[in-house]
Amino acid sequence: MGHNGLDFGLTSGTEVFPCDSGKVIQSGDNGDFGTSITIQHSWGQSIYGHLQETKVEEGDEIQVNKVIGLSGSSGAAFGEHLHFAIKPNNPDLNNGYLGFIDPAPYLSLPSQKEKQKQEAPQVEEQKLPEETKPSETTQPVQEAPKPEEVPPPIKLEPGKPAEQPQQPETPQVPQPSEEEIQKRVNEKLKVELDARRQKANQARLQKKEDNLKKIFGLVQSKRVVTNDEVRDFLHVSQSTATNYLTEMVNRGMLKKEGERGGAKYSI
């Protein structure tokens, strides 16, 4: 399973703008993404996770120059940063997670300025032969046998010219190819991403255990609690509250009475 987006190291409170105009279809708590915003575009969806707060609401039509929220570290975040991902209308489910894919390839297209720079040398090369033509008329310059007088100081130091041809040979051995450089970069990025995911998983597990202790304390004080009470107490989604209570029942920490909406939990 690939990484489903890009992580930008932004300090909390940094203004976040959308990648394109569209309609807000989600704004607020979103499980592991913490406080997040999801925008529907003509080509698909984009998501902005781990925010400190949102500046838009569901149903808002927004443009690219609109501040939609402030970056933070909410949800299962290993630190202050912005998680950004896109989900095309026809996503490749084998590339990414739940349809969301890594947007990096869409952010590194070559610019027209680079193409112009590549064409510029060709114009200069055409001028060179034209400049050499008038040099034929200035044949007096052929009196350049004078450079023969220059070799004597070179002969005085025979050791240096002998070492100079060896210098280009030494760097050619360690110089890696572009493919090898890219491979090393990818490996370094993978190691860094794996380390970040491990930190995020550890933070997620620690947060889960902390929330279970809070729920247990709530049950001790109220004797009996419901799913809605746990949801409001922790400010999480209803499905997350259900998962917490189910985990505590499986561990033998709580007892469950009733089913679905009427279920109650006690010690």
C-alpha positions as YAML, in Angstrom:
chain: A
units: angstrom
residues:
- id: 1
  name: MET
  ca: [0.00, 0.00, 0.00]
- id: 2
  name: GLY
  ca: [1.52, 3.37, -1.06]
- id: 3
  name: HIS
  ca: [1.49, 6.65, 0.79]
- id: 4
  name: ASN
  ca: [-1.77, 8.46, 0.08]
- id: 5
  name: GLY
  ca: [-0.46, 12.01, -0.10]
- id: 6
  name: LEU
  ca: [2.25, 14.51, 0.78]
- id: 7
  name: ASP
  ca: [3.25, 15.83, 4.23]
- id: 8
  name: PHE
  ca: [4.33, 19.48, 4.43]
- id: 9
  name: GLY
  ca: [6.21, 20.59, 7.57]
- id: 10
  name: LEU
  ca: [4.10, 23.67, 8.41]
- id: 11
  name: THR
  ca: [3.98, 25.23, 11.87]
- id: 12
  name: SER
  ca: [0.59, 25.44, 13.56]
- id: 13
  name: GLY
  ca: [-1.48, 28.41, 12.44]
- id: 14
  name: THR
  ca: [-0.13, 28.56, 8.86]
- id: 15
  name: GLU
  ca: [-2.84, 29.57, 6.35]
- id: 16
  name: VAL
  ca: [-3.92, 26.74, 3.99]
- id: 17
  name: PHE
  ca: [-5.29, 27.43, 0.50]
- id: 18
  name: PRO
  ca: [-7.08, 24.92, -1.81]
- id: 19
  name: CYS
  ca: [-5.30, 23.50, -4.85]
- id: 20
  name: ASP
  ca: [-8.30, 24.31, -7.09]
- id: 21
  name: SER
  ca: [-11.79, 25.81, -6.91]
- id: 22
  name: GLY
  ca: [-14.64, 23.53, -5.84]
- id: 23
  name: LYS
  ca: [-17.26, 22.70, -3.20]
- id: 24
  name: VAL
  ca: [-16.56, 21.78, 0.43]
- id: 25
  name: ILE
  ca: [-18.07, 18.33, 1.14]
- id: 26
  name: GLN
  ca: [-16.47, 17.75, 4.55]
- id: 27
  name: SER
  ca: [-15.19, 20.11, 7.24]
- id: 28
  name: GLY
  ca: [-14.33, 19.17, 10.82]
- id: 29
  name: ASP
  ca: [-13.39, 16.00, 12.72]
- id: 30
  name: ASN
  ca: [-12.37, 13.16, 10.41]
- id: 31
  name: GLY
  ca: [-10.92, 10.29, 12.50]
- id: 32
  name: ASP
  ca: [-7.16, 9.78, 12.05]
- id: 33
  name: PHE
  ca: [-7.02, 12.85, 9.76]
- id: 34
  name: GLY
  ca: [-8.06, 14.93, 12.77]
- id: 35
  name: THR
  ca: [-9.65, 18.22, 11.79]
- id: 36
  name: SER
  ca: [-9.73, 18.09, 8.00]
- id: 37
  name: ILE
  ca: [-11.37, 19.57, 4.90]
- id: 38
  name: THR
  ca: [-12.40, 17.65, 1.76]
- id: 39
  name: ILE
  ca: [-13.19, 19.57, -1.45]
- id: 40
  name: GLN
  ca: [-15.01, 18.22, -4.52]
- id: 41
  name: HIS
  ca: [-13.50, 19.47, -7.82]
- id: 42
  name: SER
  ca: [-14.52, 18.80, -11.41]
- id: 43
  name: TRP
  ca: [-11.64, 16.29, -11.73]
- id: 44
  name: GLY
  ca: [-11.98, 14.63, -8.29]
- id: 45
  name: GLN
  ca: [-11.39, 15.43, -4.62]
- id: 46
  name: SER
  ca: [-8.60, 16.94, -2.49]
- id: 47
  name: ILE
  ca: [-8.14, 16.56, 1.29]
- id: 48
  name: TYR
  ca: [-6.25, 18.71, 3.82]
- id: 49
  name: GLY
  ca: [-5.62, 16.88, 7.12]
- id: 50
  name: HIS
  ca: [-4.36, 17.48, 10.69]
- id: 51
  name: LEU
  ca: [-5.60, 21.11, 10.71]
- id: 52
  name: GLN
  ca: [-5.74, 23.34, 13.78]
- id: 53
  name: GLU
  ca: [-9.08, 24.79, 12.67]
- id: 54
  name: THR
  ca: [-11.26, 25.23, 9.58]
- id: 55
  name: LYS
  ca: [-12.42, 28.46, 7.95]
- id: 56
  name: VAL
  ca: [-15.13, 26.94, 5.72]
- id: 57
  name: GLU
  ca: [-18.27, 24.83, 6.15]
- id: 58
  name: GLU
  ca: [-19.84, 22.00, 4.19]
- id: 59
  name: GLY
  ca: [-21.58, 23.29, 1.09]
- id: 60
  name: ASP
  ca: [-19.33, 26.36, 0.66]
- id: 61
  name: GLU
  ca: [-18.20, 27.15, -2.89]
- id: 62
  name: ILE
  ca: [-14.56, 28.25, -2.69]
- id: 63
  name: GLN
  ca: [-11.87, 29.64, -5.01]
- id: 64
  name: VAL
  ca: [-8.09, 29.08, -5.01]
- id: 65
  name: ASN
  ca: [-7.41, 32.40, -3.24]
- id: 66
  name: LYS
  ca: [-9.66, 31.48, -0.28]
- id: 67
  name: VAL
  ca: [-8.10, 30.57, 3.09]
- id: 68
  name: ILE
  ca: [-9.83, 27.32, 4.08]
- id: 69
  name: GLY
  ca: [-8.07, 26.59, 7.37]
- id: 70
  name: LEU
  ca: [-4.97, 26.74, 9.55]
- id: 71
  name: SER
  ca: [-2.37, 23.94, 9.74]
- id: 72
  name: GLY
  ca: [-1.87, 22.06, 13.00]
- id: 73
  name: SER
  ca: [-1.30, 18.59, 14.48]
- id: 74
  name: SER
  ca: [-4.79, 17.20, 15.13]
- id: 75
  name: GLY
  ca: [-5.68, 13.53, 14.69]
- id: 76
  name: ALA
  ca: [-3.03, 10.82, 14.33]
- id: 77
  name: ALA
  ca: [-0.22, 13.30, 13.61]
- id: 78
  name: PHE
  ca: [3.43, 12.87, 14.64]
- id: 79
  name: GLY
  ca: [3.91, 16.64, 14.75]
- id: 80
  name: GLU
  ca: [2.89, 19.95, 13.24]
- id: 81
  name: HIS
  ca: [2.35, 19.46, 9.50]
- id: 82
  name: LEU
  ca: [-0.22, 19.49, 6.66]
- id: 83
  name: HIS
  ca: [-1.29, 16.24, 4.99]
- id: 84
  name: PHE
  ca: [-2.40, 16.87, 1.37]
- id: 85
  name: ALA
  ca: [-3.79, 14.24, -1.02]
- id: 86
  name: ILE
  ca: [-5.96, 14.03, -4.14]
- id: 87
  name: LYS
  ca: [-8.52, 11.47, -5.33]
- id: 88
  name: PRO
  ca: [-9.22, 11.50, -9.11]
- id: 89
  name: ASN
  ca: [-12.71, 10.69, -10.39]
- id: 90
  name: ASN
  ca: [-11.42, 7.31, -11.65]
- id: 91
  name: PRO
  ca: [-8.69, 6.43, -9.12]
- id: 92
  name: ASP
  ca: [-6.27, 3.54, -9.39]
- id: 93
  name: LEU
  ca: [-7.05, 1.59, -6.20]
- id: 94
  name: ASN
  ca: [-3.66, -0.15, -6.44]
- id: 95
  name: ASN
  ca: [-1.85, 3.19, -6.12]
- id: 96
  name: GLY
  ca: [-2.51, 4.94, -2.81]
- id: 97
  name: TYR
  ca: [-5.10, 4.37, -0.10]
- id: 98
  name: LEU
  ca: [-8.93, 4.37, -0.40]
- id: 99
  name: GLY
  ca: [-8.65, 6.03, -3.82]
- id: 100
  name: PHE
  ca: [-6.42, 8.89, -2.56]
- id: 101
  name: ILE
  ca: [-3.08, 8.95, -4.38]
- id: 102
  name: ASP
  ca: [0.29, 10.66, -4.05]
- id: 103
  name: PRO
  ca: [-0.04, 14.08, -5.81]
- id: 104
  name: ALA
  ca: [3.73, 14.51, -6.25]
- id: 105
  name: PRO
  ca: [3.75, 13.49, -9.98]
- id: 106
  name: TYR
  ca: [1.16, 16.19, -10.69]
- id: 107
  name: LEU
  ca: [3.31, 18.90, -9.05]
- id: 108
  name: SER
  ca: [6.58, 18.37, -11.04]
- id: 109
  name: LEU
  ca: [5.64, 19.06, -14.68]
- id: 110
  name: PRO
  ca: [8.41, 20.76, -16.80]
- id: 111
  name: SER
  ca: [7.87, 24.47, -17.40]
- id: 112
  name: GLN
  ca: [8.00, 26.25, -20.78]
- id: 113
  name: LYS
  ca: [10.94, 28.34, -19.52]
- id: 114
  name: GLU
  ca: [13.05, 25.18, -19.29]
- id: 115
  name: LYS
  ca: [12.18, 24.31, -22.90]
- id: 116
  name: GLN
  ca: [13.26, 27.79, -24.04]
- id: 117
  name: LYS
  ca: [16.58, 27.39, -22.22]
- id: 118
  name: GLN
  ca: [17.17, 24.10, -24.03]
- id: 119
  name: GLU
  ca: [16.55, 25.72, -27.43]
- id: 120
  name: ALA
  ca: [18.81, 28.75, -26.72]
- id: 121
  name: PRO
  ca: [22.18, 26.90, -27.15]
- id: 122
  name: GLN
  ca: [21.19, 25.86, -30.70]
- id: 123
  name: VAL
  ca: [20.99, 29.53, -31.78]
- id: 124
  name: GLU
  ca: [24.44, 30.28, -30.34]
- id: 125
  name: GLU
  ca: [26.00, 27.29, -32.12]
- id: 126
  name: GLN
  ca: [24.77, 28.62, -35.48]
- id: 127
  name: LYS
  ca: [26.46, 31.97, -34.83]
- id: 128
  name: LEU
  ca: [29.85, 30.43, -34.15]
- id: 129
  name: PRO
  ca: [30.60, 29.27, -37.72]
- id: 130
  name: GLU
  ca: [29.49, 32.71, -39.04]
- id: 131
  name: GLU
  ca: [31.99, 34.45, -36.78]
- id: 132
  name: THR
  ca: [34.83, 32.21, -37.95]
- id: 133
  name: LYS
  ca: [34.34, 33.23, -41.60]
- id: 134
  name: PRO
  ca: [35.68, 36.79, -41.17]
- id: 135
  name: SER
  ca: [38.66, 35.29, -39.37]
- id: 136
  name: GLU
  ca: [39.84, 33.96, -42.77]
- id: 137
  name: THR
  ca: [40.34, 37.55, -43.94]
- id: 138
  name: THR
  ca: [42.40, 38.33, -40.88]
- id: 139
  name: GLN
  ca: [45.15, 35.86, -41.81]
- id: 140
  name: PRO
  ca: [47.85, 38.02, -40.20]
- id: 141
  name: VAL
  ca: [46.69, 36.50, -36.97]
- id: 142
  name: GLN
  ca: [48.45, 33.32, -38.17]
- id: 143
  name: GLU
  ca: [51.61, 34.87, -36.79]
- id: 144
  name: ALA
  ca: [50.64, 32.88, -33.72]
- id: 145
  name: PRO
  ca: [53.90, 30.95, -33.73]
- id: 146
  name: LYS
  ca: [54.56, 33.24, -30.82]
- id: 147
  name: PRO
  ca: [52.68, 30.81, -28.56]
- id: 148
  name: GLU
  ca: [55.68, 28.55, -29.15]
- id: 149
  name: GLU
  ca: [57.48, 30.82, -26.73]
- id: 150
  name: VAL
  ca: [54.91, 29.85, -24.06]
- id: 151
  name: PRO
  ca: [55.85, 26.14, -23.75]
- id: 152
  name: PRO
  ca: [59.19, 26.79, -21.97]
- id: 153
  name: PRO
  ca: [57.55, 27.66, -18.62]
- id: 154
  name: ILE
  ca: [55.38, 24.55, -18.96]
- id: 155
  name: LYS
  ca: [58.44, 22.35, -19.50]
- id: 156
  name: LEU
  ca: [59.96, 23.73, -16.34]
- id: 157
  name: GLU
  ca: [57.27, 21.89, -14.32]
- id: 158
  name: PRO
  ca: [56.86, 18.49, -15.98]
- id: 159
  name: GLY
  ca: [55.26, 17.02, -12.86]
- id: 160
  name: LYS
  ca: [52.08, 19.12, -13.05]
- id: 161
  name: PRO
  ca: [51.03, 18.28, -16.64]
- id: 162
  name: ALA
  ca: [51.57, 14.62, -15.86]
- id: 163
  name: GLU
  ca: [49.16, 14.79, -12.91]
- id: 164
  name: GLN
  ca: [46.47, 16.79, -14.74]
- id: 165
  name: PRO
  ca: [45.23, 13.95, -17.04]
- id: 166
  name: GLN
  ca: [44.76, 11.76, -13.96]
- id: 167
  name: GLN
  ca: [42.42, 14.26, -12.27]
- id: 168
  name: PRO
  ca: [39.42, 13.70, -14.59]
- id: 169
  name: GLU
  ca: [39.81, 9.92, -14.21]
- id: 170
  name: THR
  ca: [39.39, 9.94, -10.43]
- id: 171
  name: PRO
  ca: [35.96, 11.66, -10.33]
- id: 172
  name: GLN
  ca: [34.59, 9.42, -13.09]
- id: 173
  name: VAL
  ca: [34.84, 6.35, -10.89]
- id: 174
  name: PRO
  ca: [32.65, 7.50, -7.94]
- id: 175
  name: GLN
  ca: [30.18, 9.55, -10.01]
- id: 176
  name: PRO
  ca: [26.84, 7.67, -9.93]
- id: 177
  name: SER
  ca: [24.35, 7.72, -12.79]
- id: 178
  name: GLU
  ca: [21.09, 9.67, -12.62]
- id: 179
  name: GLU
  ca: [19.21, 6.40, -12.04]
- id: 180
  name: GLU
  ca: [21.45, 5.52, -9.09]
- id: 181
  name: ILE
  ca: [21.05, 9.01, -7.61]
- id: 182
  name: GLN
  ca: [17.26, 8.81, -7.96]
- id: 183
  name: LYS
  ca: [17.31, 5.33, -6.43]
- id: 184
  name: ARG
  ca: [19.26, 6.58, -3.40]
- id: 185
  name: VAL
  ca: [16.89, 9.53, -3.02]
- id: 186
  name: ASN
  ca: [13.87, 7.20, -3.16]
- id: 187
  name: GLU
  ca: [15.43, 4.87, -0.59]
- id: 188
  name: LYS
  ca: [16.18, 7.79, 1.73]
- id: 189
  name: LEU
  ca: [12.62, 9.09, 1.35]
- id: 190
  name: LYS
  ca: [11.22, 5.63, 2.04]
- id: 191
  name: VAL
  ca: [13.27, 5.30, 5.23]
- id: 192
  name: GLU
  ca: [12.14, 8.75, 6.37]
- id: 193
  name: LEU
  ca: [8.47, 8.03, 5.57]
- id: 194
  name: ASP
  ca: [8.64, 4.67, 7.35]
- id: 195
  name: ALA
  ca: [10.10, 6.37, 10.41]
- id: 196
  name: ARG
  ca: [7.36, 9.00, 10.34]
- id: 197
  name: ARG
  ca: [4.66, 6.34, 9.98]
- id: 198
  name: GLN
  ca: [6.07, 4.45, 12.95]
- id: 199
  name: LYS
  ca: [5.95, 7.65, 15.03]
- id: 200
  name: ALA
  ca: [2.40, 8.29, 13.83]
- id: 201
  name: ASN
  ca: [1.34, 4.72, 14.69]
- id: 202
  name: GLN
  ca: [2.89, 5.01, 18.15]
- id: 203
  name: ALA
  ca: [1.13, 8.34, 18.70]
- id: 204
  name: ARG
  ca: [-2.15, 6.81, 17.46]
- id: 205
  name: LEU
  ca: [-1.87, 3.84, 19.82]
- id: 206
  name: GLN
  ca: [-0.97, 6.09, 22.75]
- id: 207
  name: LYS
  ca: [-3.93, 8.38, 22.01]
- id: 208
  name: LYS
  ca: [-6.22, 5.34, 21.84]
- id: 209
  name: GLU
  ca: [-5.06, 4.07, 25.23]
- id: 210
  name: ASP
  ca: [-5.49, 7.54, 26.74]
- id: 211
  name: ASN
  ca: [-9.04, 7.75, 25.40]
- id: 212
  name: LEU
  ca: [-9.89, 4.29, 26.78]
- id: 213
  name: LYS
  ca: [-8.74, 5.45, 30.23]
- id: 214
  name: LYS
  ca: [-10.90, 8.57, 29.92]
- id: 215
  name: ILE
  ca: [-13.94, 6.46, 28.99]
- id: 216
  name: PHE
  ca: [-13.31, 4.13, 31.91]
- id: 217
  name: GLY
  ca: [-13.18, 7.12, 34.27]
- id: 218
  name: LEU
  ca: [-16.44, 8.44, 32.78]
- id: 219
  name: VAL
  ca: [-18.17, 5.10, 33.37]
- id: 220
  name: GLN
  ca: [-16.89, 5.00, 36.95]
- id: 221
  name: SER
  ca: [-18.44, 8.41, 37.65]
- id: 222
  name: LYS
  ca: [-21.75, 7.87, 35.79]
- id: 223
  name: ARG
  ca: [-22.13, 4.10, 36.33]
- id: 224
  name: VAL
  ca: [-23.73, 3.71, 32.86]
- id: 225
  name: VAL
  ca: [-22.88, 5.48, 29.56]
- id: 226
  name: THR
  ca: [-24.11, 5.41, 25.96]
- id: 227
  name: ASN
  ca: [-22.34, 5.73, 22.63]
- id: 228
  name: ASP
  ca: [-23.57, 9.32, 22.21]
- id: 229
  name: GLU
  ca: [-22.23, 10.33, 25.64]
- id: 230
  name: VAL
  ca: [-18.78, 8.95, 24.79]
- id: 231
  name: ARG
  ca: [-18.87, 10.67, 21.41]
- id: 232
  name: ASP
  ca: [-19.65, 14.06, 22.97]
- id: 233
  name: PHE
  ca: [-17.18, 13.49, 25.81]
- id: 234
  name: LEU
  ca: [-14.20, 12.82, 23.51]
- id: 235
  name: HIS
  ca: [-15.37, 14.98, 20.57]
- id: 236
  name: VAL
  ca: [-14.99, 12.09, 18.13]
- id: 237
  name: SER
  ca: [-17.21, 10.57, 15.46]
- id: 238
  name: GLN
  ca: [-19.89, 8.08, 16.43]
- id: 239
  name: SER
  ca: [-18.09, 5.23, 14.66]
- id: 240
  name: THR
  ca: [-14.88, 6.02, 16.59]
- id: 241
  name: ALA
  ca: [-16.78, 6.03, 19.89]
- id: 242
  name: THR
  ca: [-18.33, 2.65, 18.97]
- id: 243
  name: ASN
  ca: [-14.89, 1.21, 18.19]
- id: 244
  name: TYR
  ca: [-13.56, 2.38, 21.57]
- id: 245
  name: LEU
  ca: [-16.48, 0.86, 23.50]
- id: 246
  name: THR
  ca: [-16.27, -2.41, 21.54]
- id: 247
  name: GLU
  ca: [-12.54, -2.63, 22.31]
- id: 248
  name: MET
  ca: [-13.23, -2.17, 26.04]
- id: 249
  name: VAL
  ca: [-15.95, -4.83, 25.98]
- id: 250
  name: ASN
  ca: [-13.57, -7.28, 24.22]
- id: 251
  name: ARG
  ca: [-10.92, -6.58, 26.87]
- id: 252
  name: GLY
  ca: [-13.42, -7.21, 29.65]
- id: 253
  name: MET
  ca: [-13.23, -3.64, 30.93]
- id: 254
  name: LEU
  ca: [-16.94, -2.94, 30.30]
- id: 255
  name: LYS
  ca: [-20.23, -4.80, 29.99]
- id: 256
  name: LYS
  ca: [-22.71, -4.12, 27.21]
- id: 257
  name: GLU
  ca: [-26.49, -4.21, 27.55]
- id: 258
  name: GLY
  ca: [-28.80, -3.77, 24.57]
- id: 259
  name: GLU
  ca: [-28.04, -3.40, 20.87]
- id: 260
  name: ARG
  ca: [-27.34, -0.56, 18.45]
- id: 261
  name: GLY
  ca: [-28.82, 2.81, 19.40]
- id: 262
  name: GLY
  ca: [-30.13, 1.56, 22.74]
- id: 263
  name: ALA
  ca: [-26.89, -0.05, 23.91]
- id: 264
  name: LYS
  ca: [-25.56, 0.91, 27.34]
- id: 265
  name: TYR
  ca: [-22.17, 0.23, 28.87]
- id: 266
  name: SER
  ca: [-21.26, -0.30, 32.52]
- id: 267
  name: ILE
  ca: [-18.48, -1.74, 34.67]
...
